[in-house]
């Protein structure tokens, strides 16, 4: 069984923010696959299921995402090699898409929490959101909504990622990495 996790923060205040792009991908997958809601309070998140895949949106807030991930992982006995985390990445330009197994968190508090809960050897789908001019602006930047120009491309970007995730069933990680990596949103045009 695969476990796909989209990172974000719960509540309407955070909808449409850069930090919640992982939630947006999970919402799109759940909708397109008509996944069934199987949430329980012990999962600390919204959990959906198709016959062979779980989709999780931790509702612990970003910094405690690992609490939700380990609860679902242990309940369903999911191997770490079957876990995929979709998250925003400041180190990539807006619209970039990269894949990585293991490694550091890049300062991402959601990844730090997951790493400490289950280890680092899971697949990360890194969605570039760009970064502010100054490091002191990072918190405000990730919690801000996408710009009007960025918003115009997000639907197409998410559709591309949803298609890419579907391909994970049929192709190796290496093939996905070489075929679906994006340097920027312009690559989709």
N, C-alpha and C positions, 0 to 999 in steps of 0.2 A: 504494500500500500504506500502511495506517495502522500506527502504532506507539504502543501504549498502554503506559505505564510506571507502575508502582505503586511508590512510595517506601517504604523500610523498612530495617531492619537484619537480616542473616542470623543464623540460629541460634535454638535453642529458647528461650534466655534472653529473647529479644525478642518472642516470639509473644504476641499479645494486648495489646501495648502501644499507647499512643496514636500513637506515631511510626510504627507499622507498619500503620496503617489502609489505606495504599495497597497493601501486599502482600495484605491481606485481599480487596480489590476484585479484584485480578488473579487470586487463587486462585478466587474465585467465577466470574469470567468464563471462566477456563480450564476449570473443571469443567462449567459449563453449556453451553459450546460444544464440549466434547470436543476441545480444542486439543491438538496434538501437540507434545511436548517436542523442541526442536531445539537445545538448549543445547550450547555449545562453550566451552572454557576461554578462547578469544580474545574472547568476548562479556562476560566478567566478570559473569555473571548467569545466572539461569534464564530461558530464552527459549522461548516457545511460539508456535505458528502455526496459524491457520485458513487457508483459501484466500486471503484478502486482508488479514489483520490479524496483526500481531505483538504479543505480550504479554510484557513484560519486568519482571523483578524483579532489579534490580542487587544483586549480592552483594559489593560493594566497601565496604560500610558507607555510611551516609548521606552523609558528608562527601565521598565520592569517586564519587558516583552518575554524574557526567558522564563518567567514564572508560568505564563500561559503555554509556551512552546513545550516545556518539559512535562507539564500536566497532560497535554494531548499526546505527545510522543510516548510517554509511559503507559497511558491508558490503552492506546491502540498498538503498542509494541512496534513503533515505526523505527526502522534502522536509520542512523544518521545519514547514510548514503542515499536515502530516499527523501530527504528533506531539502526543500528549495525555499529560499528567502528572497522576496522581492523588496527592494528598498531604494530610497533616494541616496544619491551620492554627490557630495559637494565637489569632489575632485575631478568630476567629468563635466564637460560642457552640456548645456541643456540639450536634451534629445539623444545623447549618446547612450549606448547600451553595451554593457560588457558582462562577461560571465567569469566567475572565479570560484574555485573550491579552496576552502581554508584561507589562511593568511590573517592579517591584522584587521582590526575594525575600522581603521581610518578615522578614529575619533567618533564614530557613530554609536551613540549610547544604546540604541536598540540591539545592534550587533554585539556590543560588549556584554549586554545582559544575556543574550542567547549563548554566546561563547562560554560564559561562566556557568551556564546551566547545563549545556549538552556537549560542549567542545566546539571545535572550529571546522571540522571536516564535512561541511554541508555545502551545497551549491548556492551561490549568491548571484542573483540577477541584479546588477547595479544599474540604476537608472539615473543618468546625469541630470542634475538640476542647476549646474553652474554654481558660482559662489560670489559672495559680495566682495567689494573692494577691500574691506578691512575685516580682520579676524573678529574684532569686537562686535561686528554686525551679524555674525553667523546665526545666533539664536533668533533674532528678529527675521532674518532672511528665510530660514527654513520654515518658520511658522507663518510666513506671509503667503498670500494667494499668488498663483502664477500671474504673470503680466497678461494683458490682453493679447499680445502677439503670441506668447507661449500657449495660452489657452486655445488658440485657433488650431494648434497642431496636436494637442494632447489626445484627442479621440483617435486620430490616425496612429499615433505612437502606441497607445494602449492596445489597439487592434493588432498591431504588428507583434507586440509582446505576447498577447493571447495566442496568436498563431504560432509563435516561437515555442511557447510552453507546450502546445499540442504536439510539436515536432519532437519533443524530448522522449516521447514514447517510442519513436521510430528510429532515432539516430543517436549516435554516441555524443557524449559531452564535447569531444574534440570537434566533431563535425558541426554541432550547433554553434560552438565558439567561433569557428572559422567562417561559417555561412551567415550567421545572424548578428554578429557584432556590428554596431553602428558608431561612427565617429561623431555624428551630429544628426539632428532632425532632418536636415536638408537631404541626407542620403535616401530618405523615403520618397522624395519627389521624382 
